[in-house]
Amino acid sequence: MPLAVAIQMDPMESINIDGDSSFMMALEAQRRGHALFHYMPKEMSLRHGRLVARARPLTVRREYGNHHSFGPEEVLDLSTVDVILMRQDPPFDMAYITATHLLEHVQPRVLVVNDPAEVRNAPEKLFVTRFPDLMPPTLITSDKQEVLAFRAEHRDIIVKPLYGNGGAGIFHLKPDDENLGSLLELFTQLYREPLIVQRYLPEIRQGDKRIILVEGEPVGAVSRMPQEGEARANFHAGGAAQRTTLTARERDICAAIGPTLREKGLIFVGIDVIGDWLTEINVTSPTGIQEINRLDGVQIEVTLWDAIERRVSALRGA
């Protein structure tokens, strides 16, 4: 069934077609005969209760330097499309939160992936705290004395911004590091929100595993290996992709969180696991499709669009 699919994301010109998951989602949607439209969050407007966007019809192709073309810009009534893919990258700031509020105006007529209210309620580093038994020892605070006490207990720690992304602003502080005080002062100047402190997991040297879940079920995984001298394994921080399989513990983690993801309409999710510990649940614009596809010979975007189409069929039958 041909669908009208609006993709809310960053500029098409800036994407890396060898790594971008949104690009793969667009390619598969186009292969299925769905009509694509592209717009950026700043191009949305709520006009007398009607949500519109200055959007352009989109065609995609895997050609370097020529990976997309646009049709003429039009004012698109977003309540008339079938699916909206909310794929803009963080930061998870007030602009991001506002976009989730606006998108609620077209529900339930339109399937928004992922559900905007649940995305708003599930910041990556906070949502994971709903599963404390799966997490490493973690502190979220603005209180310097709490941080000092946590460090005294765990000695080797990671300090990072609560709403950071892509590995930005992550610091590994060893027991003899004298920079904690200065770092806390810097975080206070840069961020109004609390920071997050976790026990350092030496298993990071064996990789930070990104696991993709569709409708709460694991469909693929990739190990992100940190560069020499780095405590961060994120692809944005230079982490290298390595083929992997799921351990029994990781399958248990997926089984524990899967029902909650399905219930909340979080169709496409990427979780991060280090050793035996769940560190993040990414629901905004998860990545990793292309790396897993190349390493495992799979097509995660096919599984994802099968799930999206089932959801649309259920909405139409309701």
Secondary structure in CASP SS format (residue, H / E / C, confidence):
PFRMAT SS
TARGET T0000
AUTHOR 0000-0000-0000
METHOD secondary structure of the structure
MODEL  1
M C 1.00
P C 1.00
L C 1.00
A E 1.00
V E 1.00
A E 1.00
I E 1.00
Q E 1.00
M C 1.00
D C 1.00
P C 1.00
M H 1.00
E H 1.00
S H 1.00
I C 1.00
N C 1.00
I C 1.00
D C 1.00
G C 1.00
D C 1.00
S H 1.00
S H 1.00
F H 1.00
M H 1.00
M H 1.00
A H 1.00
L H 1.00
E H 1.00
A H 1.00
Q H 1.00
R H 1.00
R C 1.00
G C 1.00
H C 1.00
A E 1.00
L E 1.00
F E 1.00
H E 1.00
Y E 1.00
M C 1.00
P H 1.00
K H 1.00
E H 1.00
M E 1.00
S E 1.00
L E 1.00
R E 1.00
H C 1.00
G C 1.00
R E 1.00
L E 1.00
V E 1.00
A E 1.00
R E 1.00
A E 1.00
R E 1.00
P E 1.00
L E 1.00
T E 1.00
V E 1.00
R C 1.00
R C 1.00
E C 1.00
Y C 1.00
G C 1.00
N C 1.00
H C 1.00
H E 1.00
S E 1.00
F E 1.00
G C 1.00
P C 1.00
E C 1.00
E E 1.00
V E 1.00
L E 1.00
D E 1.00
L H 1.00
S H 1.00
T H 1.00
V C 1.00
D C 1.00
V E 1.00
I E 1.00
L E 1.00
M E 1.00
R C 1.00
Q C 1.00
D C 1.00
P C 1.00
P C 1.00
F C 1.00
D C 1.00
M H 1.00
A H 1.00
Y H 1.00
I H 1.00
T H 1.00
A H 1.00
T H 1.00
H H 1.00
L H 1.00
L H 1.00
E H 1.00
H H 1.00
V H 1.00
Q C 1.00
P C 1.00
R C 1.00
V C 1.00
L E 1.00
V E 1.00
V E 1.00
N C 1.00
D C 1.00
P H 1.00
A H 1.00
E H 1.00
V H 1.00
R H 1.00
N C 1.00
A C 1.00
P C 1.00
E H 1.00
K H 1.00
L H 1.00
F H 1.00
V H 1.00
T H 1.00
R H 1.00
F C 1.00
P H 1.00
D H 1.00
L H 1.00
M C 1.00
P C 1.00
P C 1.00
T E 1.00
L E 1.00
I E 1.00
T E 1.00
S C 1.00
D C 1.00
K H 1.00
Q H 1.00
E H 1.00
V H 1.00
L H 1.00
A H 1.00
F H 1.00
R H 1.00
A H 1.00
E H 1.00
H H 1.00
R C 1.00
D C 1.00
I E 1.00
I E 1.00
V E 1.00
K E 1.00
P E 1.00
L C 1.00
Y C 1.00
G C 1.00
N C 1.00
G C 1.00
G C 1.00
A C 1.00
G C 1.00
I C 1.00
F E 1.00
H E 1.00
L E 1.00
K C 1.00
P C 1.00
D C 1.00
D C 1.00
E C 1.00
N C 1.00
L H 1.00
G H 1.00
S H 1.00
L H 1.00
L H 1.00
E H 1.00
L H 1.00
F H 1.00
T H 1.00
Q H 1.00
L H 1.00
Y C 1.00
R C 1.00
E C 1.00
P C 1.00
L E 1.00
I E 1.00
V E 1.00
Q E 1.00
R E 1.00
Y C 1.00
L C 1.00
P H 1.00
E H 1.00
I H 1.00
R H 1.00
Q H 1.00
G C 1.00
D E 1.00
K E 1.00
R E 1.00
I E 1.00
I E 1.00
L E 1.00
V E 1.00
E C 1.00
G C 1.00
E E 1.00
P E 1.00
V E 1.00
G E 1.00
A E 1.00
V E 1.00
S E 1.00
R E 1.00
M E 1.00
P C 1.00
Q C 1.00
E C 1.00
G C 1.00
E C 1.00
A C 1.00
R C 1.00
A C 1.00
N C 1.00
F H 1.00
H H 1.00
A H 1.00
G C 1.00
G C 1.00
A E 1.00
A E 1.00
Q E 1.00
R C 1.00
T C 1.00
T C 1.00
L C 1.00
T C 1.00
A H 1.00
R H 1.00
E H 1.00
R H 1.00
D H 1.00
I H 1.00
C H 1.00
A H 1.00
A H 1.00
I H 1.00
G H 1.00
P H 1.00
T H 1.00
L H 1.00
R H 1.00
E H 1.00
K C 1.00
G C 1.00
L C 1.00
I C 1.00
F E 1.00
V E 1.00
G E 1.00
I E 1.00
D E 1.00
V E 1.00
I E 1.00
G C 1.00
D C 1.00
W E 1.00
L E 1.00
T E 1.00
E E 1.00
I E 1.00
N E 1.00
V C 1.00
T C 1.00
S C 1.00
P C 1.00
T C 1.00
G C 1.00
I H 1.00
Q H 1.00
E H 1.00
I H 1.00
N H 1.00
R H 1.00
L H 1.00
D H 1.00
G C 1.00
V C 1.00
Q C 1.00
I H 1.00
E H 1.00
V H 1.00
T H 1.00
L H 1.00
W H 1.00
D H 1.00
A H 1.00
I H 1.00
E H 1.00
R H 1.00
R H 1.00
V H 1.00
S H 1.00
A H 1.00
L H 1.00
R H 1.00
G H 1.00
A C 1.00
END
